[in-house]
Amino acid sequence: MKKAKASLAVLLSTSLLFGCAQEKEGTKPADDNAKEASASKLDDVSSEYREYAIGEIEEFVDATEEFTTAVSAGDIEKAKELYAPARMHYERAEPIAEVFGDLDPKIDAREGDVKDEEWGGYHRIEMGLWEENTTKGYEKYADQLMSDVNLLRAKVETVEVTPDLLITGAVDLLNEVSTSKVTGEEDRYSHTDLYDFVANVEGAEKIYELLNPALKEKDAKLAAEIQQRFDDVYGLLEKHKEGNGYISYTDLKESEVKELSQAIDALAEPLSQIGIVTEES
């Protein structure tokens, strides 16, 4: 009997150990579950941003069609009126649009960015409208621009949006503002730089909004600081509104340009830390 009890005890112990081993294999540690949940949330954010960017590109296609139609029809004033608002859609979605390195210079290159014989797109037509006050000879640029924008719309479906692309994109949009919009060199003929300026900030803010819930979990103080900086920038831009648009960049005083530049720098610094959302806790 003692021998039987001993055998039973060994059998039970073995079963318990086997059961424990099975439980360990079938149950993920809490940390792994948390990481998977966090990764899933970021994937959802990437999908939402992809929808946003595609929506902006679709509006860009429609706006460019109106713009190029006006150029081809020789309607100078209409083309001038449509130029800046159309470009805002492109500027908001620039992190995605710039993925296609061959199309971006065709659509958005400034004079001197590419060889003169290769220069076309929005800024070439901008020069004709404001420097020469004509559309004559620019119809071919309008046709090519529309073709390139349609190709962009077709290609954008293939972009893989990742959390890293979003984080880099938000910071790059503000870098765009501080390197080319603040200096007034982007729209050097029309001086409509404030439209691009606003669109870049709005594009960066959209990425911030999507990442904000994850950011709050990591660092609520940083999230609040970034929002405050966005509010500061918008507060300054509001001063320069005129009707549904913005005043000419050349109408800004030197002190006002400096004020905008400092506000962008103050926003870019905390925004550059947004990458902590992808770091493991």
N, C-alpha and C positions, 0 to 999 in steps of 0.2 A: 504493500500500500504506500509506504513511504517513497518507494521507487516510482510508483505511478504518479504521486503528487509532484515529485521532483520533475518528472517528464512533462507534466501539465504546466508547471511553472515555467519551464524552459520554452514550451510551445507558446504560452501567453506572452512571454517577454519578447520572443521572436516576432510574434504577430504585431505587438505594439510598436516595436522598432520599425517593422516593415511599413506599418500604417503611418508612422511619423515621417518616414522617408518619402512615402507617396504624397503626403500632405505638403512636404516641402517642395516637391517637384511641381505640384499642381497649383501652389499658391505663390503669387509674385509678391516680393517685398513691397511695403507701402511706398517706398521711394520710387520704385519702378512704375507703379501705378500713377503716381503724381507726375512723373516725367512724361508718361504717355499722354496723360490728360492735357498737360501744358503744350505738348507738341501738336495735339489735335486742335487745340484752340488757335494756335498760330497758323495751322493749315487753313482753318476757317477764315482767319483774317486775310491770308493770302488770296483766298478765293473771292472774298468780298472786294479786295482792292482790284483784283483782275476785272471784276464786273464794272467797277467804277471807271477804271482806265479805258476799257473798251467802250463804255458809254461816252466818255469824253472824246475818244477818237471818232466815234460815229457822228457826234455833233460837229467835230472838226471837218469831217467829210462834207456834211451839209453846208456848213458855213463857207468852206473853201469853194464849193460849187457856186454859191451866190457871188462870192468875191471874183472868181475867175470869169463868171458870166458877165459881170459888170465890166471887167477889163476888156474882154473880147468885144463887148458892145460899145466900147469907147466911152462909157459913162464914168468919167474921172471922179466926180464928187461922190457917186455911190460907192465906187471902189475904195476911195479914201475912208468913207464912213464905215465900211465893212472890215477893213484891214485889221485893226487892233482887236476888236471883239472876236474875230475868227481865230486869231492866233492864241487867244487865251486858253482855248480847249487843248491846244498842243502843249502849251507851257504847263498846264496842270498835270498832264499825263506824261511829261518828259522822261521820267525814269523808265517807262515802258517804250516810248517812242524812240529813245536813243539806243535801245538794244540793237536796232537795225542800223549798224554803222554806215551802211551804204546809202540809206534813204535820208538820214538826218541832215547831212550836208546838202543834199539836193533840195530839201524843203526849207532848211533854216540857216544855210551858210550866209555869212556876211561878206561884204566885199573884202577880198584879201585872204579869206579863209581857204579858198580853193583857187585854182587857175581861172583866169578871166573867161576863157572859152568854156569852162565847166560851170561857171556861176549862173545859177538860175534861182528858182524858188521865190519865197515871199519877199526877201530883202532886195532882190534884183528888181522886182516889180515896184517895191516901195521907192526905190531910187527914181524910177520913171515917173511915178505919180507925184512925188514931192519935189524932186530936183528939176525934172524936165516938164512937169505938169502935162504929161501925155500918157496915152496907152498905145500910141502907134509904135509898132515894132515890138511890142511886149506881148502880143497875142500868143506867140509861140511859147513864151515862158509860162503864160497862164495855162495853156494846154498841157505842157509838161508837168507843171505843178499839180494839176488835177489828176493826171495819170499816176504821179508818185504818191499822192495822198490816198488814192484808191488802193494802190499796192500796199501801202502801210496798213490800211484797214484789213486787207486780206491776210497779211502776215502776222498781225498782232494776235490772232487766234492761237498762234503757235508758241507764244511766249510762256515760259514756265516762271511763275511768280513765286519767289521764296521769301521767307522772313528776312533773310540777309539782303535781298534785293530791295525790299521795302526800307529797311534801316538805312542802307547806303543811299537810296533814292531821296529820302527826306533830307538828309544832310546835303546831298548834291544840289538839290533844288535851291537851298539857301546859299550855297556857294555860287550858284548861277547868279543869284541876285547881287551878291557882294562883289563879284568879279566883272559882270558885264552890264547889269541893269543900273546899279548905283552910279556907274561911270557915264551912263547915257550913250554908250557905244553900240548897244544892241539895235536900237531903232534910230540910227543916226540921221535919217532923213525926215522921218515923220515925227520924231520925238514923242512917241507914244509908249515910252519905256515903262510908265507907271502901270499900264495894263498888264504887261508881262510880269512886272514886279509883283502885282497883286496875285496873278495866276500862279506864280511859283510858290508864293506863301500859302495860297489855298491848297495847292497840291501837297505841300509838306504837312499842312495841318490835317488833311484827310488821313494821311498815313499815321500821324500822331493819334488822331481820334480812334482809329481802328486798333492801334496797339495800346491805347490808354488803359483798358481794363487789366491787361497783363502787366503793364508798367506800374499801376497802382499797387498791385500785389507785391511787387518787388521793392518799390520805392515811391510811396505816396507823396513825399515831399518834393521829389524831382518832378513827378507828374504835375503837381500844382504849380511849380515854378515855370515849367514849359508853357502851361496854359496862360499864366500871367504875362509871359513874354510875347505870346501870340497876341494877346489883348492889347499890349503896348504898341505892337507894330500896326495892328488894325486901327488903333486910335489915331496914330499919326497919318496913316493913309486916308482916313476919313476926312481929314482937313483939306485934302487935295482933290476931292470929288467935284465934278462939274456935271450936273444933270445925271445921266445914266453912266457917264464915263469919268475920265480924269483929265486934269489940266495937262498942258504940254510940259514935258520935262524941263524945257528951257525956262519955264516960268518959276521954277523952284529957286529959292535963294540958296546961297552956298551953305548957310547955317541949317537950312531945312534938309538938304542932301546929307549933311553930316549927321543930323539927327536920325534920319532914316538908316544910314549906314551903321550907326552905333546901336540902334534898336535891333537890326538884323544880327549883328555880332553877338549881342546879348542873348538873342534867341538861339543862335547856332551853337553856342557853347553847351548849354544844358541838353539841347536836342541831340548833340553828338554822343551823349551818354545813353541814348535810348536802346542801344544794343544790349543792355543788361537783361532785356526780356528773353533773350535766347540763351543766357548763361544759366548753368545749373546752380541751384541754390546750395 
